[in-house]
Amino acid sequence: MVFAAVRFLHIIAGIVWAGGAILMNLVVGPAIGATGDTGRQFAGHLMTKTRFTGMMMGSGVATVLAGTYLYGVDSNWFSSGWMMSGQGIGFGIGAAAGIVALVFGFMIGNTNGALAALGAQIQGKPTDEQMAEMARLRKRQVFVTSANTIFIIISIAMMASARFLG
Ligand code: HEM
C-alpha cells in the first residue's frame, strides 16, 4: 500500500517535473530569449511571482526522493540481485540520469539568479567586465539547460522501458 502510494506520487511528480522542464527548455526559454525586453519582463514575472520555480523544485525533489524509496524497496535496500537484472540496470540508469538532471536543474536556477542580479546592476551602458560576465553566464546557461534536457530525456526513456528489459 505504501509502495503503491509512493509510486503514484513518483509518477505524478515525475510528469510535472519532466514535462515542465522540457517545455521550458525547448519552447518557453527560447521564446523569452527571442522577445527582448518583453521577454525579460515575462521571465521576471514567471520566475519570481508565479508558482513555476516552486513547482519545479518541489516536483523534482519529490520525484527523486520517491524514486529512491522505490529503488530501495525493489532492491531490498541495495542488496538484492535485482540491481543486476535488466530491469534493475534500466531503472538504475534512469534513476542516476534523473538525479544528475535535478542537479543541473538547480544550476539553471542559480545561473538565472546571477543573470538577473547582473542585469539589475547594469545602469546604462555595460562595462567591459559586465559584458564579459554576461557572456560567461549566458554560455553556462546554454550548457546547464542542454544537460538538464538530455538527462531528463534519458531518465524518462529508461523509466518508460526498464520493466521490459528482463
Ligand atoms: C525524470 C523523471 C521521472 C519520471 C517521469 C519517472 C517515471 C516513472 C514511471 C512512469 C514509472 C513506472 C514504470 C513501470 O512500472 O514500468 C517509474 C518507476 C520507477 N522509478 Fe521513476 N521516473 C523518473 C525519475 C526517477 C528517479 C530520479 C528515480 C530514482 C532516484 C526513479 C526510480 C524509479 C523506480 C525504482 C521505479 C520502479 C518502481 C516499481 O517497481 O514499480 N525514477 N518511474
Backbone and ligand atoms as CSV (ligand in chain L), in Angstrom:
chain,resi,resn,atom,element,x,y,z
A,1,MET,N,N,0.828,-1.213,0.000
A,1,MET,CA,C,0.000,0.000,0.000
A,1,MET,C,C,0.872,1.277,0.000
A,2,VAL,N,N,1.873,1.307,0.921
A,2,VAL,CA,C,2.769,2.478,0.952
A,2,VAL,C,C,3.515,2.559,-0.383
A,3,PHE,N,N,3.976,1.368,-0.865
A,3,PHE,CA,C,4.716,1.343,-2.130
A,3,PHE,C,C,3.855,1.916,-3.264
A,4,ALA,N,N,2.574,1.472,-3.318
A,4,ALA,CA,C,1.674,1.935,-4.382
A,4,ALA,C,C,1.470,3.446,-4.297
A,5,ALA,N,N,1.327,3.972,-3.071
A,5,ALA,CA,C,1.102,5.412,-2.900
A,5,ALA,C,C,2.348,6.203,-3.317
A,6,VAL,N,N,3.534,5.708,-2.926
A,6,VAL,CA,C,4.774,6.421,-3.273
A,6,VAL,C,C,4.997,6.350,-4.789
A,7,ARG,N,N,4.663,5.178,-5.379
A,7,ARG,CA,C,4.823,5.028,-6.835
A,7,ARG,C,C,3.904,6.004,-7.576
A,8,PHE,N,N,2.674,6.162,-7.059
A,8,PHE,CA,C,1.707,7.098,-7.649
A,8,PHE,C,C,2.269,8.525,-7.583
A,9,LEU,N,N,2.730,8.912,-6.382
A,9,LEU,CA,C,3.315,10.246,-6.190
A,9,LEU,C,C,4.511,10.442,-7.127
A,10,HIS,N,N,5.356,9.397,-7.219
A,10,HIS,CA,C,6.552,9.459,-8.060
A,10,HIS,C,C,6.187,9.756,-9.515
A,11,ILE,N,N,5.184,9.048,-10.017
A,11,ILE,CA,C,4.834,9.198,-11.434
A,11,ILE,C,C,4.200,10.566,-11.695
A,12,ILE,N,N,3.300,11.010,-10.786
A,12,ILE,CA,C,2.669,12.330,-10.993
A,12,ILE,C,C,3.735,13.439,-10.915
A,13,ALA,N,N,4.584,13.386,-9.871
A,13,ALA,CA,C,5.626,14.415,-9.716
A,13,ALA,C,C,6.592,14.367,-10.904
A,14,GLY,N,N,6.935,13.139,-11.346
A,14,GLY,CA,C,7.865,12.984,-12.478
A,14,GLY,C,C,7.300,13.604,-13.755
A,15,ILE,N,N,5.999,13.432,-13.966
A,15,ILE,CA,C,5.365,14.003,-15.168
A,15,ILE,C,C,5.397,15.531,-15.114
A,16,VAL,N,N,5.046,16.096,-13.941
A,16,VAL,CA,C,5.030,17.565,-13.803
A,16,VAL,C,C,6.443,18.120,-14.025
A,17,TRP,N,N,7.423,17.470,-13.368
A,17,TRP,CA,C,8.811,17.954,-13.432
A,17,TRP,C,C,9.378,17.836,-14.849
A,18,ALA,N,N,9.319,16.600,-15.402
A,18,ALA,CA,C,9.944,16.381,-16.704
A,18,ALA,C,C,9.211,17.163,-17.797
A,19,GLY,N,N,7.874,17.176,-17.739
A,19,GLY,CA,C,7.108,17.925,-18.751
A,19,GLY,C,C,7.419,19.412,-18.665
A,20,GLY,N,N,7.449,19.937,-17.421
A,20,GLY,CA,C,7.731,21.368,-17.230
A,20,GLY,C,C,9.120,21.734,-17.724
A,21,ALA,N,N,10.104,20.870,-17.418
A,21,ALA,CA,C,11.491,21.182,-17.812
A,21,ALA,C,C,11.644,21.160,-19.333
A,22,ILE,N,N,11.069,20.145,-19.974
A,22,ILE,CA,C,11.221,20.034,-21.432
A,22,ILE,C,C,10.537,21.213,-22.135
A,23,LEU,N,N,9.325,21.544,-21.687
A,23,LEU,CA,C,8.596,22.661,-22.299
A,23,LEU,C,C,9.351,23.981,-22.075
A,24,MET,N,N,9.857,24.183,-20.847
A,24,MET,CA,C,10.577,25.409,-20.524
A,24,MET,C,C,11.858,25.515,-21.354
A,25,ASN,N,N,12.648,24.379,-21.361
A,25,ASN,CA,C,13.958,24.434,-22.015
A,25,ASN,C,C,13.848,24.532,-23.536
A,26,LEU,N,N,12.859,23.867,-24.113
A,26,LEU,CA,C,12.808,23.799,-25.577
A,26,LEU,C,C,11.839,24.792,-26.214
A,27,VAL,N,N,10.860,25.309,-25.455
A,27,VAL,CA,C,9.858,26.188,-26.078
A,27,VAL,C,C,9.809,27.575,-25.409
A,28,VAL,N,N,9.519,27.609,-24.090
A,28,VAL,CA,C,9.296,28.908,-23.434
A,28,VAL,C,C,10.608,29.704,-23.325
A,29,GLY,N,N,11.718,29.015,-22.910
A,29,GLY,CA,C,13.013,29.704,-22.781
A,29,GLY,C,C,13.442,30.381,-24.077
A,30,PRO,N,N,13.480,29.623,-25.197
A,30,PRO,CA,C,13.836,30.255,-26.474
A,30,PRO,C,C,12.895,31.403,-26.848
A,31,ALA,N,N,11.586,31.280,-26.515
A,31,ALA,CA,C,10.642,32.370,-26.821
A,31,ALA,C,C,10.986,33.607,-25.989
A,32,ILE,N,N,11.397,33.399,-24.722
A,32,ILE,CA,C,11.810,34.530,-23.865
A,32,ILE,C,C,13.039,35.211,-24.482
A,33,GLY,N,N,14.017,34.369,-24.898
A,33,GLY,CA,C,15.257,34.908,-25.479
A,33,GLY,C,C,15.003,35.691,-26.757
A,34,ALA,N,N,13.946,35.325,-27.495
A,34,ALA,CA,C,13.703,35.947,-28.802
A,34,ALA,C,C,12.837,37.196,-28.721
A,35,THR,N,N,12.354,37.545,-27.503
A,35,THR,CA,C,11.403,38.657,-27.436
A,35,THR,C,C,11.901,39.845,-26.598
A,36,GLY,N,N,13.224,39.983,-26.495
A,36,GLY,CA,C,13.855,41.196,-25.922
A,36,GLY,C,C,13.299,41.611,-24.580
A,37,ASP,N,N,12.966,42.927,-24.458
A,37,ASP,CA,C,12.510,43.485,-23.177
A,37,ASP,C,C,11.206,42.858,-22.700
A,38,THR,N,N,10.308,42.577,-23.648
A,38,THR,CA,C,9.027,41.953,-23.280
A,38,THR,C,C,9.296,40.585,-22.667
A,39,GLY,N,N,10.213,39.826,-23.300
A,39,GLY,CA,C,10.569,38.502,-22.812
A,39,GLY,C,C,11.169,38.586,-21.419
A,40,ARG,N,N,12.048,39.580,-21.214
A,40,ARG,CA,C,12.696,39.739,-19.901
A,40,ARG,C,C,11.662,40.046,-18.826
A,41,GLN,N,N,10.683,40.893,-19.178
A,41,GLN,CA,C,9.629,41.244,-18.219
A,41,GLN,C,C,8.800,39.998,-17.880
A,42,PHE,N,N,8.470,39.227,-18.925
A,42,PHE,CA,C,7.704,37.990,-18.714
A,42,PHE,C,C,8.492,37.008,-17.845
A,43,ALA,N,N,9.800,36.839,-18.161
A,43,ALA,CA,C,10.626,35.884,-17.415
A,43,ALA,C,C,10.718,36.294,-15.944
A,44,GLY,N,N,10.879,37.605,-15.695
A,44,GLY,CA,C,10.971,38.107,-14.318
A,44,GLY,C,C,9.699,37.763,-13.554
A,45,HIS,N,N,8.554,37.972,-14.199
A,45,HIS,CA,C,7.274,37.671,-13.548
A,45,HIS,C,C,7.137,36.164,-13.311
A,46,LEU,N,N,7.451,35.388,-14.353
A,46,LEU,CA,C,7.318,33.921,-14.275
A,46,LEU,C,C,8.151,33.349,-13.134
A,47,MET,N,N,9.398,33.833,-13.012
A,47,MET,CA,C,10.329,33.255,-12.041
A,47,MET,C,C,10.066,33.718,-10.610
A,48,THR,N,N,9.610,34.968,-10.441
A,48,THR,CA,C,9.513,35.477,-9.065
A,48,THR,C,C,8.073,35.616,-8.560
A,49,LYS,N,N,7.092,35.690,-9.464
A,49,LYS,CA,C,5.728,35.982,-8.994
A,49,LYS,C,C,4.736,34.847,-9.258
A,50,THR,N,N,5.187,33.747,-9.863
A,50,THR,CA,C,4.261,32.622,-10.079
A,50,THR,C,C,4.788,31.398,-9.336
A,51,ARG,N,N,4.022,30.307,-9.412
A,51,ARG,CA,C,4.428,29.085,-8.707
A,51,ARG,C,C,5.482,28.293,-9.475
A,52,PHE,N,N,5.912,28.789,-10.649
A,52,PHE,CA,C,6.748,27.958,-11.521
A,52,PHE,C,C,7.987,27.387,-10.819
A,53,THR,N,N,8.813,28.267,-10.211
A,53,THR,CA,C,10.061,27.802,-9.601
A,53,THR,C,C,9.786,26.799,-8.480
A,54,GLY,N,N,8.820,27.119,-7.622
A,54,GLY,CA,C,8.477,26.222,-6.516
A,54,GLY,C,C,7.973,24.883,-7.006
A,55,MET,N,N,7.149,24.923,-8.064
A,55,MET,CA,C,6.617,23.664,-8.605
A,55,MET,C,C,7.721,22.798,-9.184
A,56,MET,N,N,8.665,23.428,-9.876
A,56,MET,CA,C,9.759,22.658,-10.494
A,56,MET,C,C,10.669,22.072,-9.413
A,57,MET,N,N,10.993,22.888,-8.388
A,57,MET,CA,C,11.865,22.370,-7.319
A,57,MET,C,C,11.141,21.278,-6.546
A,58,GLY,N,N,9.885,21.544,-6.185
A,58,GLY,CA,C,9.116,20.591,-5.379
A,58,GLY,C,C,8.914,19.275,-6.111
A,59,SER,N,N,8.510,19.348,-7.395
A,59,SER,CA,C,8.236,18.101,-8.120
A,59,SER,C,C,9.535,17.356,-8.422
A,60,GLY,N,N,10.627,18.094,-8.687
A,60,GLY,CA,C,11.919,17.440,-8.957
A,60,GLY,C,C,12.425,16.697,-7.725
A,61,VAL,N,N,12.398,17.373,-6.579
A,61,VAL,CA,C,12.875,16.744,-5.339
A,61,VAL,C,C,11.955,15.576,-4.967
A,62,ALA,N,N,10.632,15.750,-5.096
A,62,ALA,CA,C,9.683,14.668,-4.761
A,62,ALA,C,C,9.909,13.452,-5.661
A,63,THR,N,N,10.160,13.688,-6.958
A,63,THR,CA,C,10.402,12.576,-7.888
A,63,THR,C,C,11.619,11.770,-7.446
A,64,VAL,N,N,12.713,12.479,-7.128
A,64,VAL,CA,C,13.960,11.788,-6.768
A,64,VAL,C,C,13.823,11.077,-5.415
A,65,LEU,N,N,13.199,11.730,-4.422
A,65,LEU,CA,C,13.050,11.079,-3.105
A,65,LEU,C,C,12.151,9.847,-3.213
A,66,ALA,N,N,10.999,10.004,-3.888
A,66,ALA,CA,C,10.077,8.863,-4.028
A,66,ALA,C,C,10.744,7.761,-4.848
A,67,GLY,N,N,11.453,8.142,-5.914
A,67,GLY,CA,C,12.134,7.150,-6.760
A,67,GLY,C,C,13.210,6.395,-5.992
A,68,THR,N,N,13.926,7.103,-5.113
A,68,THR,CA,C,14.962,6.449,-4.307
A,68,THR,C,C,14.323,5.413,-3.375
A,69,TYR,N,N,13.166,5.767,-2.806
A,69,TYR,CA,C,12.442,4.810,-1.955
A,69,TYR,C,C,12.023,3.583,-2.787
A,70,LEU,N,N,11.473,3.808,-3.982
A,70,LEU,CA,C,11.026,2.686,-4.835
A,70,LEU,C,C,12.208,1.783,-5.173
A,71,TYR,N,N,13.330,2.420,-5.525
A,71,TYR,CA,C,14.527,1.631,-5.870
A,71,TYR,C,C,15.012,0.865,-4.636
A,72,GLY,N,N,14.954,1.505,-3.476
A,72,GLY,CA,C,15.361,0.850,-2.233
A,72,GLY,C,C,14.519,-0.386,-1.965
A,73,VAL,N,N,13.196,-0.272,-2.109
A,73,VAL,CA,C,12.311,-1.417,-1.864
A,73,VAL,C,C,12.561,-2.507,-2.915
A,74,ASP,N,N,12.616,-2.105,-4.185
A,74,ASP,CA,C,12.827,-3.088,-5.268
A,74,ASP,C,C,14.137,-3.861,-5.094
A,75,SER,N,N,15.157,-3.206,-4.559
A,75,SER,CA,C,16.480,-3.830,-4.470
A,75,SER,C,C,16.755,-4.381,-3.067
A,76,ASN,N,N,15.686,-4.464,-2.252
A,76,ASN,CA,C,15.847,-4.891,-0.855
A,76,ASN,C,C,16.952,-4.069,-0.176
A,77,TRP,N,N,16.798,-2.770,-0.286
A,77,TRP,CA,C,17.741,-1.774,0.239
A,77,TRP,C,C,19.178,-2.040,-0.253
A,78,PHE,N,N,19.257,-2.010,-1.579
A,78,PHE,CA,C,20.539,-2.052,-2.293
A,78,PHE,C,C,21.327,-3.335,-2.013
A,79,SER,N,N,20.613,-4.462,-1.824
A,79,SER,CA,C,21.347,-5.691,-1.518
A,79,SER,C,C,20.984,-6.871,-2.419
A,80,SER,N,N,19.897,-6.772,-3.200
A,80,SER,CA,C,19.472,-7.977,-3.929
A,80,SER,C,C,20.051,-8.023,-5.344
A,81,GLY,N,N,19.942,-9.233,-5.971
A,81,GLY,CA,C,20.426,-9.432,-7.334
A,81,GLY,C,C,19.608,-8.663,-8.361
A,82,TRP,N,N,18.418,-8.140,-7.948
A,82,TRP,CA,C,17.557,-7.364,-8.859
A,82,TRP,C,C,18.320,-6.217,-9.516
A,83,MET,N,N,19.276,-5.645,-8.750
A,83,MET,CA,C,20.014,-4.490,-9.275
A,83,MET,C,C,20.795,-4.838,-10.543
A,84,MET,N,N,21.184,-6.145,-10.665
A,84,MET,CA,C,21.969,-6.558,-11.826
A,84,MET,C,C,21.097,-7.181,-12.927
A,85,SER,N,N,19.770,-7.217,-12.700
A,85,SER,CA,C,18.875,-7.717,-13.751
A,85,SER,C,C,18.700,-6.611,-14.789
A,86,GLY,N,N,18.149,-6.960,-15.943
A,86,GLY,CA,C,17.912,-5.950,-16.983
A,86,GLY,C,C,17.070,-4.804,-16.440
A,87,GLN,N,N,16.002,-5.186,-15.707
A,87,GLN,CA,C,15.111,-4.178,-15.115
A,87,GLN,C,C,15.842,-3.281,-14.128
A,88,GLY,N,N,16.622,-3.936,-13.245
A,88,GLY,CA,C,17.338,-3.189,-12.204
A,88,GLY,C,C,18.323,-2.205,-12.824
A,89,ILE,N,N,19.037,-2.675,-13.857
A,89,ILE,CA,C,20.014,-1.790,-14.517
A,89,ILE,C,C,19.266,-0.641,-15.213
A,90,GLY,N,N,18.146,-0.984,-15.863
A,90,GLY,CA,C,17.354,0.045,-16.568
A,90,GLY,C,C,16.864,1.124,-15.610
A,91,PHE,N,N,16.231,0.708,-14.498
A,91,PHE,CA,C,15.756,1.709,-13.525
A,91,PHE,C,C,16.945,2.437,-12.891
A,92,GLY,N,N,18.067,1.729,-12.713
A,92,GLY,CA,C,19.261,2.353,-12.127
A,92,GLY,C,C,19.797,3.467,-13.022
A,93,ILE,N,N,19.883,3.188,-14.338
A,93,ILE,CA,C,20.367,4.222,-15.271
A,93,ILE,C,C,19.394,5.409,-15.272
A,94,GLY,N,N,18.089,5.091,-15.299
A,94,GLY,CA,C,17.073,6.159,-15.290
A,94,GLY,C,C,17.153,6.986,-14.015
A,95,ALA,N,N,17.376,6.304,-12.882
A,95,ALA,CA,C,17.466,6.995,-11.591
A,95,ALA,C,C,18.688,7.922,-11.564
A,96,ALA,N,N,19.846,7.384,-12.000
A,96,ALA,CA,C,21.082,8.189,-11.991
A,96,ALA,C,C,20.906,9.413,-12.894
A,97,ALA,N,N,20.322,9.187,-14.088
A,97,ALA,CA,C,20.123,10.313,-15.019
A,97,ALA,C,C,19.179,11.346,-14.403
A,98,GLY,N,N,18.141,10.880,-13.679
A,98,GLY,CA,C,17.197,11.807,-13.041
A,98,GLY,C,C,17.873,12.645,-11.975
A,99,ILE,N,N,18.766,12.018,-11.192
A,99,ILE,CA,C,19.462,12.760,-10.121
A,99,ILE,C,C,20.401,13.812,-10.740
A,100,VAL,N,N,21.120,13.403,-11.803
A,100,VAL,CA,C,22.014,14.360,-12.484
A,100,VAL,C,C,21.177,15.522,-13.052
A,101,ALA,N,N,20.007,15.192,-13.633
A,101,ALA,CA,C,19.133,16.239,-14.204
A,101,ALA,C,C,18.695,17.213,-13.116
A,102,LEU,N,N,18.416,16.700,-11.909
A,102,LEU,CA,C,17.977,17.581,-10.818
A,102,LEU,C,C,19.095,18.565,-10.442
A,103,VAL,N,N,20.347,18.050,-10.403
A,103,VAL,CA,C,21.482,18.927,-10.076
A,103,VAL,C,C,21.592,20.036,-11.134
A,104,PHE,N,N,21.478,19.651,-12.422
A,104,PHE,CA,C,21.535,20.681,-13.474
A,104,PHE,C,C,20.351,21.646,-13.359
A,105,GLY,N,N,19.199,21.127,-12.899
A,105,GLY,CA,C,18.034,21.996,-12.691
A,105,GLY,C,C,18.341,23.085,-11.667
A,106,PHE,N,N,18.993,22.702,-10.557
A,106,PHE,CA,C,19.382,23.704,-9.540
A,106,PHE,C,C,20.364,24.715,-10.145
A,107,MET,N,N,21.276,24.208,-11.004
A,107,MET,CA,C,22.265,25.107,-11.621
A,107,MET,C,C,21.587,26.103,-12.572
A,108,ILE,N,N,20.497,25.679,-13.225
A,108,ILE,CA,C,19.744,26.616,-14.081
A,108,ILE,C,C,19.203,27.747,-13.208
A,109,GLY,N,N,18.642,27.378,-12.047
A,109,GLY,CA,C,18.096,28.378,-11.126
A,109,GLY,C,C,19.162,29.373,-10.683
A,110,ASN,N,N,20.352,28.838,-10.313
A,110,ASN,CA,C,21.457,29.703,-9.872
A,110,ASN,C,C,21.893,30.650,-10.972
A,111,THR,N,N,22.036,30.096,-12.187
A,111,THR,CA,C,22.510,30.910,-13.314
A,111,THR,C,C,21.498,32.001,-13.643
A,112,ASN,N,N,20.193,31.645,-13.622
A,112,ASN,CA,C,19.158,32.656,-13.874
A,112,ASN,C,C,19.216,33.756,-12.828
A,113,GLY,N,N,19.450,33.355,-11.566
A,113,GLY,CA,C,19.551,34.340,-10.481
A,113,GLY,C,C,20.729,35.276,-10.711
A,114,ALA,N,N,21.885,34.683,-11.111
A,114,ALA,CA,C,23.090,35.500,-11.339
A,114,ALA,C,C,22.872,36.450,-12.519
A,115,LEU,N,N,22.188,35.976,-13.562
A,115,LEU,CA,C,21.906,36.826,-14.733
A,115,LEU,C,C,20.989,37.986,-14.347
A,116,ALA,N,N,19.971,37.672,-13.526
A,116,ALA,CA,C,19.027,38.719,-13.104
A,116,ALA,C,C,19.751,39.759,-12.247
A,117,ALA,N,N,20.645,39.288,-11.328
A,117,ALA,CA,C,21.371,40.215,-10.452
A,117,ALA,C,C,22.280,41.122,-11.278
A,118,LEU,N,N,22.954,40.515,-12.272
A,118,LEU,CA,C,23.842,41.307,-13.130
A,118,LEU,C,C,23.033,42.322,-13.946
A,119,GLY,N,N,21.889,41.872,-14.460
A,119,GLY,CA,C,21.008,42.762,-15.242
A,119,GLY,C,C,20.587,43.964,-14.405
A,120,ALA,N,N,20.286,43.721,-13.115
A,120,ALA,CA,C,19.829,44.815,-12.240
A,120,ALA,C,C,20.971,45.775,-11.915
A,121,GLN,N,N,22.234,45.243,-11.944
A,121,GLN,CA,C,23.422,46.046,-11.606
A,121,GLN,C,C,23.794,47.006,-12.737
A,122,ILE,N,N,23.490,46.573,-13.983
A,122,ILE,CA,C,23.906,47.364,-15.146
A,122,ILE,C,C,23.021,48.607,-15.285
A,123,GLN,N,N,23.666,49.794,-15.157
A,123,GLN,CA,C,22.942,51.060,-15.342
A,123,GLN,C,C,23.466,51.674,-16.635
A,124,GLY,N,N,22.606,51.838,-17.609
A,124,GLY,CA,C,23.041,52.406,-18.892
A,124,GLY,C,C,23.914,51.427,-19.652
A,125,LYS,N,N,25.072,51.955,-20.155
A,125,LYS,CA,C,25.937,51.101,-20.979
A,125,LYS,C,C,26.769,50.177,-20.084
A,126,PRO,N,N,26.752,48.856,-20.349
A,126,PRO,CA,C,27.532,47.945,-19.502
A,126,PRO,C,C,29.033,48.130,-19.686
A,127,THR,N,N,29.809,47.903,-18.611
A,127,THR,CA,C,31.269,47.970,-18.704
A,127,THR,C,C,31.774,46.711,-19.415
A,128,ASP,N,N,33.075,46.704,-19.761
A,128,ASP,CA,C,33.656,45.528,-20.430
A,128,ASP,C,C,33.548,44.289,-19.550
A,129,GLU,N,N,33.818,44.494,-18.234
A,129,GLU,CA,C,33.727,43.340,-17.308
A,129,GLU,C,C,32.300,42.810,-17.245
A,130,GLN,N,N,31.332,43.739,-17.210
A,130,GLN,CA,C,29.927,43.299,-17.147
A,130,GLN,C,C,29.542,42.539,-18.416
A,131,MET,N,N,30.030,43.009,-19.571
A,131,MET,CA,C,29.754,42.312,-20.846
A,131,MET,C,C,30.354,40.908,-20.816
A,132,ALA,N,N,31.610,40.824,-20.307
A,132,ALA,CA,C,32.296,39.527,-20.271
A,132,ALA,C,C,31.573,38.570,-19.324
A,133,GLU,N,N,31.134,39.101,-18.173
A,133,GLU,CA,C,30.420,38.284,-17.185
A,133,GLU,C,C,29.082,37.806,-17.768
A,134,MET,N,N,28.407,38.693,-18.493
A,134,MET,CA,C,27.128,38.341,-19.130
A,134,MET,C,C,27.347,37.207,-20.143
A,135,ALA,N,N,28.400,37.320,-20.945
A,135,ALA,CA,C,28.680,36.292,-21.967
A,135,ALA,C,C,28.989,34.956,-21.293
A,136,ARG,N,N,29.754,35.009,-20.188
A,136,ARG,CA,C,30.113,33.781,-19.464
A,136,ARG,C,C,28.858,33.114,-18.885
A,137,LEU,N,N,27.979,33.933,-18.295
A,137,LEU,CA,C,26.758,33.374,-17.683
A,137,LEU,C,C,25.820,32.807,-18.755
A,138,ARG,N,N,25.736,33.495,-19.916
A,138,ARG,CA,C,24.856,33.002,-20.988
A,138,ARG,C,C,25.354,31.648,-21.494
A,139,LYS,N,N,26.714,31.527,-21.600
A,139,LYS,CA,C,27.304,30.263,-22.067
A,139,LYS,C,C,26.967,29.147,-21.074
A,140,ARG,N,N,27.100,29.479,-19.769
A,140,ARG,CA,C,26.795,28.477,-18.743
A,140,ARG,C,C,25.309,28.099,-18.791
A,141,GLN,N,N,24.453,29.089,-19.052
A,141,GLN,CA,C,23.021,28.820,-19.112
A,141,GLN,C,C,22.692,27.839,-20.253
A,142,VAL,N,N,23.341,28.037,-21.411
A,142,VAL,CA,C,23.104,27.130,-22.544
A,142,VAL,C,C,23.556,25.723,-22.162
A,143,PHE,N,N,24.730,25.620,-21.513
A,143,PHE,CA,C,25.267,24.307,-21.142
A,143,PHE,C,C,24.365,23.598,-20.128
A,144,VAL,N,N,23.997,24.281,-19.037
A,144,VAL,CA,C,23.218,23.599,-17.986
A,144,VAL,C,C,21.804,23.272,-18.481
A,145,THR,N,N,21.247,24.131,-19.341
A,145,THR,CA,C,19.907,23.856,-19.868
A,145,THR,C,C,19.934,22.639,-20.790
A,146,SER,N,N,20.958,22.551,-21.662
A,146,SER,CA,C,21.059,21.403,-22.573
A,146,SER,C,C,21.269,20.119,-21.774
A,147,ALA,N,N,22.162,20.179,-20.772
A,147,ALA,CA,C,22.446,18.983,-19.969
A,147,ALA,C,C,21.189,18.545,-19.218
A,148,ASN,N,N,20.450,19.495,-18.646
A,148,ASN,CA,C,19.205,19.185,-17.926
A,148,ASN,C,C,18.219,18.471,-18.867
A,149,THR,N,N,18.057,18.987,-20.072
A,149,THR,CA,C,17.115,18.392,-21.035
A,149,THR,C,C,17.553,16.969,-21.392
A,150,ILE,N,N,18.837,16.793,-21.711
A,150,ILE,CA,C,19.328,15.482,-22.147
A,150,ILE,C,C,19.139,14.444,-21.035
A,151,PHE,N,N,19.531,14.795,-19.781
A,151,PHE,CA,C,19.427,13.803,-18.698
A,151,PHE,C,C,17.973,13.520,-18.326
A,152,ILE,N,N,17.091,14.495,-18.463
A,152,ILE,CA,C,15.667,14.240,-18.186
A,152,ILE,C,C,15.122,13.278,-19.249
A,153,ILE,N,N,15.502,13.483,-20.499
A,153,ILE,CA,C,15.004,12.602,-21.567
A,153,ILE,C,C,15.532,11.169,-21.355
A,154,ILE,N,N,16.821,11.042,-20.955
A,154,ILE,CA,C,17.361,9.691,-20.675
A,154,ILE,C,C,16.543,9.065,-19.532
A,155,SER,N,N,16.274,9.845,-18.486
A,155,SER,CA,C,15.557,9.310,-17.329
A,155,SER,C,C,14.158,8.835,-17.730
A,156,ILE,N,N,13.394,9.651,-18.445
A,156,ILE,CA,C,12.025,9.212,-18.785
A,156,ILE,C,C,12.060,8.048,-19.764
A,157,ALA,N,N,13.043,8.035,-20.664
A,157,ALA,CA,C,13.126,6.910,-21.618
A,157,ALA,C,C,13.384,5.607,-20.862
A,158,MET,N,N,14.270,5.635,-19.859
A,158,MET,CA,C,14.563,4.419,-19.089
A,158,MET,C,C,13.388,4.032,-18.196
A,159,MET,N,N,12.721,5.025,-17.573
A,159,MET,CA,C,11.557,4.726,-16.725
A,159,MET,C,C,10.459,4.059,-17.546
A,160,ALA,N,N,10.297,4.532,-18.790
A,160,ALA,CA,C,9.216,4.018,-19.641
A,160,ALA,C,C,9.515,2.616,-20.162
A,161,SER,N,N,10.786,2.204,-20.203
A,161,SER,CA,C,11.090,0.918,-20.841
A,161,SER,C,C,11.770,-0.112,-19.942
A,162,ALA,N,N,12.233,0.276,-18.746
A,162,ALA,CA,C,13.038,-0.637,-17.920
A,162,ALA,C,C,12.329,-1.960,-17.616
A,163,ARG,N,N,11.008,-1.920,-17.351
A,163,ARG,CA,C,10.330,-3.161,-16.950
A,163,ARG,C,C,10.336,-4.217,-18.060
A,164,PHE,N,N,10.604,-3.815,-19.295
A,164,PHE,CA,C,10.624,-4.778,-20.402
A,164,PHE,C,C,12.038,-5.326,-20.671
A,165,LEU,N,N,13.008,-4.938,-19.829
A,165,LEU,CA,C,14.394,-5.344,-20.089
A,165,LEU,C,C,14.764,-6.680,-19.435
A,166,GLY,N,N,13.806,-7.379,-18.923
A,166,GLY,CA,C,14.063,-8.732,-18.406
A,166,GLY,C,C,14.441,-8.796,-16.940
L,1,HEM,C1,C,12.526,12.096,-14.958
L,1,HEM,C2,C,11.598,11.859,-14.126
L,1,HEM,C3,C,10.972,10.506,-13.897
L,1,HEM,C4,C,9.801,10.038,-14.422
L,1,HEM,C5,C,8.876,10.771,-15.385
L,1,HEM,C6,C,9.597,8.711,-13.879
L,1,HEM,C7,C,8.503,7.910,-14.163
L,1,HEM,C8,C,8.342,6.608,-13.752
L,1,HEM,C9,C,7.290,5.706,-14.186
L,1,HEM,C10,C,6.193,6.069,-15.187
L,1,HEM,C11,C,7.484,4.521,-13.577
L,1,HEM,C12,C,6.646,3.247,-13.734
L,1,HEM,C13,C,7.389,2.311,-14.684
L,1,HEM,C14,C,6.787,0.929,-14.761
L,1,HEM,O1,O,6.054,0.492,-13.858
L,1,HEM,O2,O,7.070,0.234,-15.777
L,1,HEM,C15,C,8.642,4.657,-12.729
L,1,HEM,C16,C,9.148,3.659,-11.945
L,1,HEM,C17,C,10.261,3.755,-11.167
L,1,HEM,N1,N,11.062,4.884,-10.994
L,1,HEM,FE1,FE,10.872,6.624,-11.989
L,1,HEM,N2,N,10.639,8.390,-13.042
L,1,HEM,C18,C,11.505,9.458,-13.022
L,1,HEM,C19,C,12.683,9.543,-12.294
L,1,HEM,C20,C,13.138,8.604,-11.378
L,1,HEM,C21,C,14.253,8.772,-10.463
L,1,HEM,C22,C,15.100,10.052,-10.391
L,1,HEM,C23,C,14.344,7.614,-9.725
L,1,HEM,C24,C,15.309,7.254,-8.620
L,1,HEM,C25,C,16.002,8.126,-7.925
L,1,HEM,C26,C,13.332,6.698,-10.176
L,1,HEM,C27,C,13.102,5.408,-9.716
L,1,HEM,C28,C,12.097,4.554,-10.150
L,1,HEM,C29,C,11.958,3.154,-9.749
L,1,HEM,C30,C,12.890,2.372,-8.826
L,1,HEM,C31,C,10.811,2.646,-10.384
L,1,HEM,C32,C,10.262,1.219,-10.298
L,1,HEM,C33,C,9.054,1.168,-9.387
L,1,HEM,C34,C,8.352,-0.187,-9.442
L,1,HEM,O3,O,8.971,-1.188,-9.079
L,1,HEM,O4,O,7.179,-0.221,-9.852
L,1,HEM,N3,N,12.599,7.345,-11.172
L,1,HEM,N4,N,9.155,5.933,-12.843
